[in-house]
Amino acid sequence: MYARVDNVAYRFLRQYTPGAYTFILPASSEAPRRLQHPKRKTVGLRVPAHPLTQTLLQALGEPLLSSSFILAGDSEPLCDPEEIKARIGKRLDLILDVGFCADQPTTVIDMAGDDMLLVRRGLGEVPVGVVELDG
């Protein structure tokens, strides 16, 4: 496992995954440096509820590295498979077309410190116990 998770954090993660959340957790000693935030020694954890993602994760039996797909010059990620094919399809080996994906970001919760902090409000509801910082 690439993150250190205590019992309280584990129960919290079990309750909110899979779902529209990204969790920032302390990196374990097993986490490759390239996956960690360079200064904070943290990793992000996201477990989407999409059936294809769940199937891929189950088949792999290990984490899958991914990122939002934002092309240079764009401000929003590409979410429409037809637009992806039209714009860069010839440069890709494979596109798994599962239809249009949600373009609203996940709710990001930082669990690396003593308190759970809201980093970004997104698609997931803000859970009870998460501290929302003012501006």
C-alpha positions in Angstrom: 0.0 0.0 0.0 1.3 3.4 -0.9 -0.4 5.3 1.9 -0.3 5.1 5.7 -3.8 4.7 7.0 -4.8 4.4 10.7 -8.0 2.7 11.8 -10.1 5.9 11.9 -9.0 6.9 8.4 -9.6 3.4 7.2 -13.2 3.4 8.4 -13.7 6.8 6.8 -12.3 5.7 3.5 -14.5 2.6 3.5 -17.5 4.7 4.0 -16.8 7.1 1.1 -15.2 4.9 -1.5 -15.9 4.2 -4.2 -17.2 7.7 -4.8 -16.6 11.2 -6.0 -13.7 11.9 -3.6 -10.0 12.2 -3.7 -8.1 11.7 -0.4 -4.7 13.1 0.3 -2.9 10.6 2.7 0.6 10.3 4.1 2.8 8.3 1.8 4.1 5.0 3.1 7.8 4.0 2.7 6.7 1.7 -0.2 5.4 4.7 -2.3 7.7 5.5 -5.2 8.9 9.1 -5.0 7.4 10.0 -8.4 3.9 9.3 -6.9 4.4 11.5 -3.9 4.0 15.2 -3.4 7.6 16.3 -3.4 7.5 18.5 -0.3 4.7 17.0 1.8 5.4 13.2 1.2 1.7 12.6 0.5 -0.2 10.6 -2.1 -3.7 11.0 -3.5 -6.2 8.2 -3.4 -9.3 8.1 -5.7 -11.6 5.1 -6.0 -14.2 6.0 -8.7 -17.6 4.2 -8.7 -17.7 3.8 -12.5 -18.2 0.1 -13.3 -15.3 0.0 -15.8 -12.9 1.5 -13.3 -14.0 -1.0 -10.7 -13.5 -3.9 -13.1 -10.0 -2.7 -14.1 -9.0 -2.3 -10.4 -10.3 -5.8 -9.6 -8.6 -7.4 -12.6 -5.2 -5.6 -11.8 -5.4 -6.2 -8.1 -3.3 -3.1 -7.5 -3.5 0.7 -7.8 -3.9 2.3 -11.2 -2.1 5.6 -11.8 -4.2 8.2 -13.6 -4.7 11.9 -14.1 -7.3 14.3 -15.4 -6.7 14.8 -19.1 -6.2 18.5 -19.8 -4.5 19.4 -23.1 -2.1 22.3 -23.3 -4.1 25.5 -23.9 -7.3 24.0 -22.4 -8.7 24.9 -19.0 -11.0 21.9 -18.6 -10.3 18.2 -18.9 -11.5 16.3 -22.0 -14.4 14.1 -21.0 -16.2 13.4 -24.3 -14.7 10.3 -26.1 -15.7 11.7 -29.5 -13.8 14.9 -28.9 -10.8 12.9 -27.6 -10.9 10.8 -30.8 -11.2 13.9 -33.0 -8.4 15.9 -31.3 -5.7 13.3 -30.5 -7.1 9.9 -31.4 -4.3 9.1 -33.9 -1.7 9.6 -31.1 -3.3 7.1 -28.7 -3.0 3.3 -28.7 -6.4 2.8 -27.1 -9.5 4.7 -26.1 -12.0 2.9 -23.9 -15.2 4.6 -24.9 -17.7 4.3 -22.0 -19.5 7.5 -23.0 -19.3 11.0 -21.7 -17.6 11.2 -18.2 -18.6 13.6 -15.5 -16.8 16.9 -15.9 -17.3 18.0 -12.4 -14.2 17.6 -10.2 -14.1 15.4 -7.1 -14.3 16.6 -3.6 -10.7 16.6 -2.2 -10.1 15.9 1.5 -6.6 16.2 3.0 -6.2 13.5 5.7 -2.4 13.8 6.1 -2.6 15.9 9.2 -4.4 15.9 12.6 -7.6 17.2 11.1 -9.4 16.2 7.8 -9.4 19.4 5.7 -11.5 20.3 2.7 -9.1 21.2 -0.1 -11.7 21.4 -2.9 -15.5 21.2 -2.9 -16.6 19.0 -5.8 -19.2 16.4 -6.7 -19.1 14.5 -3.4 -20.9 16.0 -0.4 -18.6 17.3 2.3 -18.6 14.6 5.0 -19.3 15.4 8.7 -16.0 16.0 10.5 -14.2 17.5 7.6 -13.0 21.0 8.4 -13.8 23.7 5.9 -11.2 26.5 6.0 -12.2 30.1 5.3 -11.0 31.6 2.0 
